[in-house]
Amino acid sequence: MAAPERIVIENCAVATVDADDTEYASGHVVVAGNRIESVGPGPAPAVDGAAQRVDGSGHLATPGLVNTHHHNYQWLTRGLAQDADLLEWLVALYPVWARIDEPMVHTAAQASLAMMVRGGVTTAADHHYVFPEGSGDLFGAQVRAAAELGVRFHPARGSMDLGASSGGLPPDFAVESTEQALRATEAAIDAHHDPSPDSMVRVAVAPCSPFSVSSELLREAAALARRRGVRLHTHGSEHEQDGEFCRRLFGVGLTEHFEDTGWLGDDVWMAHCVHMSDADIAAFARTGTGVAHCPSSNARLGAGTARVPAMLAAGVPVGLGVDGTASNEAGELHTELRTALLVHRLAGGARAMSARQALRLGTIGGARVLGRQEELGSLEPGKLADLALWRLDGLGHSTIDDPVAALVFGAPAPLTLVLVNGRPVVRDGRLTTVDEETVAGRARREATRLAELAG
């Protein structure tokens, strides 16, 4: 479906999240095709031709949210291993995930992305690294689901080649050979990656984690990504044992291991980064390596609190991530704005993070982590028309005068409109591209089937 010629949103508060954090108490946003045409205070300028007009009274317009780390397939395994830490949780769930197949992954991706889009996410990254033999086209199933939802998608083709028999954490049945992983990753790039400026699909190269990937795979994957001009993604410093594991297996600390294998750079982002020393943060800042901060998942698994204020002060690019819904059952990014703010104030005091810093993490911060800050993440003329219109005049927010504070400190705000690439994907709190009840029913059936197969 083509985007309407113009969409004119007026009478709303506007948080542009541009370099100056420009805000308007009452302003407008005009969208022409898939681009933002104008943003500013007061009524919109006169426009020629047909236009859809939206009265934004009582609303706040922001850039669409950017989710920088997720595992969509985990939608089918929510609520399991409820009291486990990361390593116990993985050991419990690997045998279940070994049973996933293409219909399950398509359904899980559709449900997981639907939950995020309904909560204001317009760009979503996903890290899929479990590929059971004979399970079908799992990567393609996710790309198809994202297209059905109309969300901008950054799927990362994950891989694991270090099974338990070789000193890794995952069971041997869950890993590929190094050669298989590299071939399949390049095939995913060939099939799905679109480098164009308004791309809806950008593929990344994503070996899973230090405790599931050999040095050879890390080095070869980095070389592959740079030869093909795509970004690199992995998990880093999520568990306090990661560094010890790395020293035992590879003889160096984790950040040094990443640098030795080509995994620090401004084309790299890593999920979690909870256990980072001053030297680690300095290395990330020096190289421009990005971080996907996942506060709810880190709390759910008891992993710890990432040093995000210190990272931001050092100049490290940081965005927000939901993480897989088996470790963040809510599956929503807009609630992570509040969680991030509260977690860091709990750790560092009332001035550790502001509401506007939290909003930046979820928008332009995420766009920078994904290498798309010139196209996404702020409301500025010429940028892609990915935006969210939050209703703040209802019971949950009407007495908070500052609209950004209402969004971040307050209850989850309903959405009147979400645009991706200029197309409405949410209207009045409902998805426009899929039927929510149908998606929920399919997800429940596939979750039951997976549970039965896993025994």
C-alpha positions as CSV (number, residue, x, y, z in Angstrom):
1,M,0.0,0.0,0.0
2,A,1.4,3.4,-1.0
3,A,1.8,6.1,1.7
4,P,-0.7,8.9,1.4
5,E,0.5,12.0,-0.4
6,R,0.8,14.0,2.8
7,I,-0.1,13.5,6.5
8,V,-0.3,16.7,8.5
9,I,-0.2,16.4,12.3
10,E,-1.0,19.6,14.2
11,N,-1.6,21.0,17.7
12,C,0.6,18.4,19.4
13,A,3.7,18.7,21.6
14,V,6.8,17.7,19.6
15,A,10.0,16.2,20.9
16,T,12.3,16.2,17.9
17,V,15.3,14.5,19.7
18,D,17.5,16.4,17.3
19,A,21.1,17.4,18.3
20,D,19.7,20.4,20.3
21,D,16.8,18.4,21.8
22,T,14.4,20.9,20.2
23,E,10.9,20.7,21.6
24,Y,7.6,22.5,20.8
25,A,4.8,22.9,23.3
26,S,2.4,23.1,20.4
27,G,3.7,22.2,17.0
28,H,3.3,20.3,13.8
29,V,4.9,17.5,11.7
30,V,4.2,17.2,8.0
31,V,5.0,13.9,6.2
32,A,5.3,13.8,2.4
33,G,5.5,10.2,1.0
34,N,8.0,8.4,3.2
35,R,9.9,11.5,4.3
36,I,9.4,14.2,6.9
37,E,8.7,17.5,5.1
38,S,8.5,19.9,7.9
39,V,8.6,20.1,11.7
40,G,8.1,23.2,13.8
41,P,6.0,25.3,16.2
42,G,2.4,26.3,15.7
43,P,0.2,25.3,12.8
44,A,1.6,23.5,9.7
45,P,2.3,25.6,6.6
46,A,-0.1,25.4,3.8
47,V,0.3,22.3,1.7
48,D,-0.6,21.7,-1.9
49,G,-2.8,18.7,-3.0
50,A,-4.5,16.1,-0.9
51,A,-3.6,15.7,2.8
52,Q,-4.7,13.6,5.7
53,R,-5.0,15.8,8.7
54,V,-4.6,14.6,12.2
55,D,-5.5,16.8,15.2
56,G,-2.8,16.1,17.8
57,S,-4.3,18.0,20.7
58,G,-3.3,16.3,23.9
59,H,-0.6,14.3,22.2
60,L,3.2,14.1,22.0
61,A,4.9,13.4,18.7
62,T,8.3,11.7,18.9
63,P,10.5,9.7,16.6
64,G,9.5,6.1,16.3
65,L,11.3,3.9,18.9
66,V,14.3,1.8,17.8
67,N,14.8,-1.7,19.3
68,T,18.5,-2.6,19.0
69,H,18.4,-6.2,20.3
70,H,15.8,-9.0,20.4
71,H,15.2,-12.7,19.9
72,N,11.8,-13.0,18.3
73,Y,11.6,-16.8,18.4
74,Q,11.5,-16.6,22.2
75,W,8.0,-15.3,22.1
76,L,6.9,-19.0,22.3
77,T,8.9,-19.7,25.4
78,R,7.9,-16.9,27.7
79,G,7.6,-17.6,31.5
80,L,10.0,-20.5,31.6
81,A,13.0,-20.9,34.0
82,Q,11.5,-18.0,36.0
83,D,14.1,-18.0,38.8
84,A,17.2,-18.9,36.8
85,D,20.3,-16.8,36.1
86,L,21.6,-16.4,32.6
87,L,23.6,-19.6,32.3
88,E,21.0,-21.7,34.1
89,W,18.3,-20.2,31.9
90,L,20.2,-21.0,28.7
91,V,20.8,-24.6,29.8
92,A,17.1,-25.0,30.5
93,L,15.9,-23.5,27.3
94,Y,18.4,-24.8,24.6
95,P,16.7,-28.2,24.5
96,V,13.3,-26.5,23.9
97,W,14.7,-24.1,21.2
98,A,16.2,-27.1,19.4
99,R,12.6,-28.0,18.4
100,I,11.7,-24.7,16.6
101,D,10.7,-24.8,13.0
102,E,9.7,-22.3,10.3
103,P,6.0,-22.0,11.1
104,M,6.9,-21.5,14.8
105,V,9.5,-18.8,14.0
106,H,7.2,-17.0,11.6
107,T,4.4,-16.9,14.1
108,A,6.6,-15.9,17.0
109,A,8.2,-13.1,14.9
110,Q,4.8,-11.8,13.9
111,A,3.5,-11.8,17.5
112,S,6.7,-10.3,19.0
113,L,7.0,-7.6,16.3
114,A,3.3,-6.8,16.6
115,M,3.7,-6.2,20.4
116,M,6.6,-3.9,19.7
117,V,4.9,-2.0,16.8
118,R,1.8,-1.5,18.9
119,G,4.1,0.1,21.5
120,G,5.7,2.6,19.1
121,V,8.7,0.6,17.7
122,T,9.3,1.5,14.1
123,T,12.7,-0.1,13.6
124,A,13.5,-3.5,15.2
125,A,16.7,-5.5,15.2
126,D,16.6,-9.2,15.9
127,H,19.4,-11.7,16.6
128,H,18.5,-15.3,15.6
129,Y,21.2,-17.9,16.3
130,V,19.4,-21.3,16.7
131,F,19.0,-23.2,13.4
132,P,18.0,-26.9,14.1
133,E,18.7,-29.2,11.1
134,G,15.7,-29.5,8.8
135,S,13.8,-26.7,10.4
136,G,13.2,-24.7,7.3
137,D,14.0,-21.1,6.4
138,L,14.0,-19.6,9.8
139,F,15.7,-16.3,8.8
140,G,13.4,-15.8,5.9
141,A,10.4,-16.5,8.1
142,Q,11.3,-13.5,10.2
143,V,11.9,-11.2,7.3
144,R,8.4,-12.2,5.9
145,A,6.8,-11.5,9.3
146,A,8.4,-8.0,9.5
147,A,7.1,-7.2,6.0
148,E,3.6,-8.2,7.0
149,L,3.7,-5.9,10.0
150,G,5.3,-3.0,8.0
151,V,8.1,-2.5,10.5
152,R,11.7,-1.5,9.5
153,F,13.8,-4.6,10.2
154,H,17.4,-5.3,11.0
155,P,17.7,-9.1,11.3
156,A,21.1,-10.3,12.4
157,R,22.0,-13.8,11.2
158,G,23.4,-15.5,14.3
159,S,25.5,-18.6,14.6
160,M,27.2,-20.9,17.2
161,D,30.0,-23.3,16.4
162,L,31.4,-23.9,19.9
163,G,29.5,-26.8,21.5
164,A,29.9,-28.3,24.9
165,S,32.3,-31.0,23.7
166,S,34.7,-28.2,22.6
167,G,34.4,-26.2,25.8
168,G,31.4,-24.0,24.9
169,L,28.1,-23.7,26.7
170,P,25.5,-24.8,24.1
171,P,24.8,-28.5,23.6
172,D,26.4,-29.9,20.4
173,F,23.1,-30.4,18.8
174,A,22.5,-26.6,18.8
175,V,25.6,-25.6,16.9
176,E,26.7,-25.4,13.3
177,S,30.2,-25.9,11.8
178,T,32.1,-22.8,11.2
179,E,31.9,-23.3,7.4
180,Q,28.1,-23.9,7.6
181,A,27.6,-20.7,9.6
182,L,29.6,-18.5,7.3
183,R,27.9,-19.9,4.2
184,A,24.4,-19.5,5.6
185,T,25.2,-16.0,6.8
186,E,26.4,-14.8,3.4
187,A,23.3,-16.5,1.8
188,A,21.1,-14.4,4.2
189,I,22.9,-11.2,3.0
190,D,22.4,-12.2,-0.6
191,A,18.7,-13.0,-0.1
192,H,17.6,-10.1,2.1
193,H,20.0,-7.2,2.6
194,D,19.0,-3.9,1.1
195,P,21.7,-1.1,1.5
196,S,19.5,1.7,0.0
197,P,18.9,4.8,2.1
198,D,15.2,4.1,2.8
199,S,15.8,0.3,3.3
200,M,13.3,-1.7,5.2
201,V,15.7,-4.7,5.7
202,R,19.3,-4.5,6.7
203,V,21.1,-7.8,7.5
204,A,23.9,-8.0,10.1
205,V,26.5,-10.7,10.8
206,A,26.0,-12.0,14.3
207,P,27.9,-14.9,15.9
208,C,26.1,-15.4,19.2
209,S,28.4,-14.9,22.2
210,P,31.9,-15.5,23.6
211,F,30.9,-18.8,25.2
212,S,29.3,-20.2,22.0
213,V,31.6,-19.1,19.2
214,S,35.2,-20.0,18.3
215,S,37.9,-17.4,17.6
216,E,37.9,-18.6,14.0
217,L,34.2,-17.8,13.5
218,L,34.6,-14.4,15.1
219,R,37.5,-13.5,12.8
220,E,35.9,-14.9,9.6
221,A,32.5,-13.4,10.4
222,A,34.1,-9.9,10.9
223,A,35.9,-10.3,7.6
224,L,32.7,-11.4,5.8
225,A,30.7,-8.5,7.2
226,R,33.3,-5.9,6.1
227,R,33.7,-7.5,2.7
228,R,29.9,-7.3,2.2
229,G,29.5,-3.8,3.8
230,V,27.1,-4.9,6.6
231,R,27.2,-4.4,10.4
232,L,28.3,-6.8,13.1
233,H,26.4,-7.8,16.2
234,T,27.0,-10.1,19.2
235,H,26.4,-10.5,23.0
236,G,29.1,-9.0,25.2
237,S,29.9,-9.0,28.9
238,E,26.3,-10.1,29.8
239,H,27.3,-12.4,32.6
240,E,30.0,-11.9,35.2
241,Q,31.6,-15.2,34.2
242,D,32.1,-14.1,30.6
243,G,35.5,-12.6,31.3
244,E,36.7,-15.6,33.2
245,F,35.5,-17.9,30.5
246,C,37.3,-15.9,27.9
247,R,40.5,-15.8,29.8
248,R,40.3,-19.6,30.4
249,L,39.6,-20.5,26.8
250,F,41.4,-17.7,24.9
251,G,44.0,-16.4,27.3
252,V,42.8,-12.8,27.3
253,G,40.0,-10.6,28.7
254,L,36.8,-10.3,26.8
255,T,37.2,-6.8,25.3
256,E,40.8,-7.7,24.3
257,H,39.5,-10.9,22.7
258,F,37.0,-8.9,20.7
259,E,39.6,-6.4,19.6
260,D,42.0,-9.3,18.6
261,T,39.3,-10.8,16.4
262,G,38.2,-7.6,14.7
263,W,35.1,-7.0,16.8
264,L,35.6,-3.5,17.9
265,G,34.6,-0.7,15.5
266,D,31.9,1.8,14.5
267,D,30.2,-0.9,12.5
268,V,29.8,-3.2,15.6
269,W,27.2,-3.2,18.3
270,M,27.0,-5.6,21.3
271,A,24.1,-6.5,23.5
272,H,24.1,-6.0,27.3
273,C,27.7,-5.0,28.2
274,V,26.8,-5.2,31.9
275,H,30.3,-6.1,33.3
276,M,32.5,-3.4,31.7
277,S,35.6,-1.9,33.4
278,D,36.8,1.7,32.8
279,A,39.3,0.3,30.3
280,D,36.5,-1.6,28.4
281,I,34.4,1.5,28.2
282,A,37.4,3.5,27.0
283,A,38.0,0.9,24.2
284,F,34.4,1.0,23.1
285,A,34.5,4.8,23.0
286,R,37.8,4.9,21.2
287,T,36.5,2.6,18.5
288,G,32.9,3.7,18.3
289,T,31.6,0.3,19.2
290,G,27.9,0.5,20.1
291,V,25.9,-1.0,23.0
292,A,22.3,-2.4,23.1
293,H,21.2,-1.7,26.7
294,C,18.5,-4.2,27.9
295,P,17.6,-3.2,31.4
296,S,14.5,-5.4,32.0
297,S,16.2,-8.5,30.7
298,N,19.3,-7.8,32.8
299,A,17.1,-7.4,35.9
300,R,15.0,-10.5,35.1
301,L,18.1,-12.7,34.9
302,G,19.9,-10.9,37.7
303,A,22.8,-10.1,35.4
304,G,23.5,-6.7,36.9
305,T,23.3,-3.0,35.9
306,A,25.2,-1.8,32.8
307,R,27.2,1.3,33.4
308,V,25.3,3.3,30.8
309,P,25.8,6.8,32.3
310,A,29.5,6.2,32.2
311,M,29.3,4.9,28.7
312,L,27.3,8.0,27.6
313,A,29.8,10.3,29.3
314,A,32.7,8.6,27.4
315,G,30.9,8.9,24.1
316,V,29.9,5.3,23.6
317,P,26.9,4.9,21.2
318,V,24.1,3.4,23.3
319,G,20.5,2.3,22.3
320,L,17.8,0.3,24.1
321,G,16.8,-3.3,23.5
322,V,13.9,-5.4,24.6
323,D,15.9,-8.6,24.4
324,G,14.2,-11.9,23.9
325,T,10.8,-12.3,25.5
326,A,11.9,-15.4,27.3
327,S,13.8,-13.0,29.5
328,N,11.5,-9.9,29.2
329,E,8.0,-11.3,29.0
330,A,6.5,-7.8,28.4
331,G,8.1,-7.6,25.0
332,E,7.7,-3.8,24.7
333,L,10.3,-1.1,24.2
334,H,8.4,1.9,25.4
335,T,8.4,0.5,28.9
336,E,12.2,0.2,28.7
337,L,12.4,4.0,28.7
338,R,11.0,4.1,32.3
339,T,12.9,1.0,33.4
340,A,16.3,2.4,32.1
341,L,15.7,5.7,34.0
342,L,14.7,4.0,37.2
343,V,17.5,1.3,37.1
344,H,20.2,3.9,36.7
345,R,18.8,6.2,39.3
346,L,18.7,3.3,41.7
347,A,22.3,2.6,41.0
348,G,23.6,6.1,40.7
349,G,21.2,8.6,42.3
350,A,18.4,10.9,41.1
351,R,20.6,12.7,38.5
352,A,22.0,9.6,36.9
353,M,19.6,9.7,34.0
354,S,16.9,12.2,32.9
355,A,13.7,11.6,31.1
356,R,15.1,13.1,27.9
357,Q,18.3,11.0,28.1
358,A,16.0,7.9,28.3
359,L,14.0,9.1,25.3
360,R,17.3,9.6,23.4
361,L,18.4,6.1,24.2
362,G,15.2,4.7,22.6
363,T,15.3,6.8,19.5
364,I,18.4,8.6,18.1
365,G,20.7,6.4,20.3
366,G,19.3,3.3,18.8
367,A,19.5,4.7,15.3
368,R,23.2,5.5,15.9
369,V,23.9,2.0,17.2
370,L,22.4,0.6,14.0
371,G,24.3,3.0,11.8
372,R,21.2,4.9,10.6
373,Q,21.3,8.2,12.5
374,E,21.3,10.2,9.3
375,E,18.0,8.6,8.3
376,L,16.2,7.7,11.5
377,G,15.8,8.5,15.2
378,S,14.8,12.2,15.2
379,L,12.0,14.3,13.7
380,E,13.8,16.5,11.1
381,P,13.0,17.5,7.6
382,G,14.4,15.0,5.1
383,K,14.5,12.1,7.5
384,L,12.4,9.0,7.0
385,A,8.8,9.3,8.2
386,D,9.0,6.9,11.2
387,L,7.2,8.5,14.1
388,A,4.9,7.9,17.1
389,L,2.0,10.1,18.3
390,W,1.4,9.4,22.0
391,R,-1.9,10.3,23.8
392,L,-1.2,12.1,27.0
393,D,-4.5,13.7,28.0
394,G,-6.0,10.6,29.5
395,L,-6.2,9.4,33.1
396,G,-2.7,8.1,33.3
397,H,-1.0,11.3,32.2
398,S,-3.2,14.4,32.2
399,T,-1.8,15.9,35.4
400,I,1.9,15.7,34.3
401,D,2.6,19.1,32.6
402,D,5.9,18.1,30.9
403,P,4.9,15.7,28.0
404,V,8.3,14.0,27.9
405,A,8.2,13.4,31.6
406,A,4.6,12.1,31.2
407,L,5.8,9.6,28.5
408,V,8.9,8.4,30.4
409,F,7.9,8.6,34.1
410,G,4.2,7.8,33.6
411,A,2.2,4.7,32.8
412,P,2.6,3.2,29.3
413,A,1.0,5.7,27.0
414,P,-1.6,4.8,24.3
415,L,-0.7,5.5,20.7
416,T,-3.1,7.3,18.3
417,L,-0.8,6.9,15.3
418,V,2.5,5.2,14.4
419,L,4.0,5.7,11.0
420,V,6.7,3.6,9.4
421,N,8.1,4.9,6.1
422,G,5.1,7.2,6.0
423,R,2.5,4.4,6.3
424,P,0.2,4.1,9.3
425,V,0.9,0.8,11.1
426,V,-1.1,1.8,14.2
427,R,-4.3,3.8,14.5
428,D,-6.0,4.5,17.8
429,G,-4.0,1.8,19.6
430,R,-4.7,-1.0,17.0
431,L,-2.5,-2.5,14.4
432,T,-3.5,-1.7,10.9
433,T,-1.6,-4.4,9.1
434,V,-2.6,-7.6,10.9
435,D,-5.4,-8.8,13.2
436,E,-4.1,-8.9,16.7
437,E,-6.5,-11.6,17.9
438,T,-5.6,-13.9,15.0
439,V,-1.9,-13.4,15.7
440,A,-2.4,-14.1,19.4
441,G,-4.3,-17.3,18.7
442,R,-1.7,-18.6,16.3
443,A,1.1,-17.8,18.7
444,R,-0.7,-19.7,21.5
445,R,-1.1,-22.8,19.2
446,E,2.5,-22.8,18.2
447,A,3.7,-22.3,21.7
448,T,1.7,-25.3,22.7
449,R,3.0,-27.4,19.8
450,L,6.6,-26.5,20.8
451,A,6.0,-27.4,24.4
452,E,4.6,-30.8,23.3
453,L,7.5,-31.5,21.0
454,A,10.0,-30.5,23.7
455,G,8.3,-32.9,26.1
